[in-house]
């Protein structure tokens, strides 16, 4: 119940600021973009939110690819945990990845063990 209220309050705040302005804000969260997509029928807003969501997903994928490669040759528990965390995040982001990103993710997933 509180989750629904939280979403409604966040959406009201986003609308008050302006959905397009909110989407263009560099620090908008993926959760806010998803909330906007669920609650709008305006094609322009949907397109902007989708593009921004794809951009954030691509950034996160690239960061996790870089992190995995940074710790690839290192030994120890911390390096193992960093690699495992990167692999898990890449698995979660796979479905929204571009075709090129999917190839890179699959390469890591098949060679992670």
C-alpha positions as CSV (number, residue, x, y, z in Angstrom):
1,X,0.0,0.0,0.0
2,X,2.7,2.5,0.9
3,X,4.5,1.6,-2.3
4,X,1.5,2.7,-4.3
5,X,1.3,6.0,-2.3
6,X,5.0,6.5,-2.8
7,X,4.6,6.1,-6.6
8,X,1.6,8.5,-6.7
9,X,3.5,11.1,-4.7
10,X,6.6,10.7,-6.9
11,X,4.5,11.0,-10.1
12,X,2.7,14.1,-8.7
13,X,6.1,15.7,-8.0
14,X,7.4,14.8,-11.5
15,X,4.3,16.2,-13.1
16,X,4.5,19.4,-11.1
17,X,8.1,19.9,-12.2
18,X,7.1,18.9,-15.8
19,X,7.5,15.5,-17.2
20,X,9.7,16.5,-20.1
21,X,11.9,18.7,-17.9
22,X,12.1,15.8,-15.4
23,X,13.2,13.3,-18.1
24,X,15.9,15.7,-19.3
25,X,17.3,16.1,-15.8
26,X,20.7,14.3,-15.8
27,X,20.1,12.7,-12.4
28,X,16.7,11.2,-13.0
29,X,16.4,7.7,-11.8
30,X,15.4,4.6,-13.8
31,X,12.6,4.1,-11.3
32,X,11.2,7.6,-12.1
33,X,11.5,7.0,-15.8
34,X,9.7,3.6,-15.5
35,X,7.0,5.3,-13.4
36,X,6.5,8.0,-16.1
37,X,6.3,5.3,-18.9
38,X,3.6,3.5,-16.9
39,X,1.5,6.6,-16.4
40,X,1.6,8.5,-19.6
41,X,0.0,8.1,-23.0
42,X,1.8,11.1,-24.6
43,X,4.0,9.7,-27.4
44,X,6.6,12.4,-27.1
45,X,7.0,11.8,-23.4
46,X,7.1,8.0,-23.9
47,X,9.8,8.4,-26.6
48,X,11.9,10.7,-24.5
49,X,11.6,8.5,-21.4
50,X,12.4,5.3,-23.4
51,X,15.5,6.9,-24.9
52,X,16.7,8.1,-21.5
53,X,16.0,4.7,-20.0
54,X,18.0,3.0,-22.8
55,X,20.8,5.5,-22.3
56,X,21.0,4.9,-18.5
57,X,20.9,1.1,-19.1
58,X,23.8,1.4,-21.6
59,X,25.8,3.5,-19.1
60,X,25.2,0.9,-16.4
61,X,26.2,-2.0,-18.7
62,X,29.4,-0.2,-19.8
63,X,30.3,0.5,-16.2
64,X,29.8,-3.1,-15.2
65,X,31.8,-4.4,-18.2
66,X,34.6,-2.1,-17.2
67,X,34.4,-3.2,-13.6
68,X,34.5,-6.8,-14.5
69,X,37.5,-6.4,-16.8
70,X,39.3,-4.3,-14.1
71,X,39.0,-7.1,-11.6
72,X,39.4,-10.0,-14.1
73,X,43.0,-10.8,-13.4
74,X,43.0,-10.0,-9.7
75,X,42.8,-12.7,-7.1
76,X,41.2,-12.5,-3.7
77,X,37.8,-12.3,-2.2
78,X,37.2,-8.6,-2.9
79,X,38.0,-9.1,-6.6
80,X,35.8,-12.2,-6.8
81,X,32.9,-10.3,-5.2
82,X,33.3,-7.4,-7.6
83,X,33.3,-9.7,-10.6
84,X,30.3,-11.6,-9.3
85,X,28.4,-8.4,-8.6
86,X,29.2,-7.2,-12.2
87,X,28.0,-10.4,-13.7
88,X,24.8,-10.4,-11.8
89,X,24.1,-6.8,-12.8
90,X,24.8,-7.6,-16.4
91,X,22.4,-10.5,-16.3
92,X,19.7,-8.2,-15.0
93,X,20.3,-5.6,-17.7
94,X,20.6,-8.1,-20.6
95,X,17.0,-7.9,-21.7
96,X,17.2,-4.1,-22.3
97,X,20.6,-4.1,-23.9
98,X,21.4,-3.2,-27.5
99,X,22.5,-6.1,-29.8
100,X,26.2,-5.1,-29.4
101,X,25.9,-4.9,-25.7
102,X,24.2,-8.3,-25.6
103,X,27.2,-9.9,-27.4
104,X,29.6,-8.3,-24.9
105,X,27.5,-9.5,-21.9
106,X,27.2,-13.0,-23.3
107,X,30.9,-13.2,-23.8
108,X,31.5,-12.4,-20.1
109,X,28.7,-14.7,-19.0
110,X,30.1,-17.7,-20.9
111,X,33.7,-17.0,-19.8
112,X,32.9,-16.0,-16.2
113,X,33.5,-19.5,-14.8
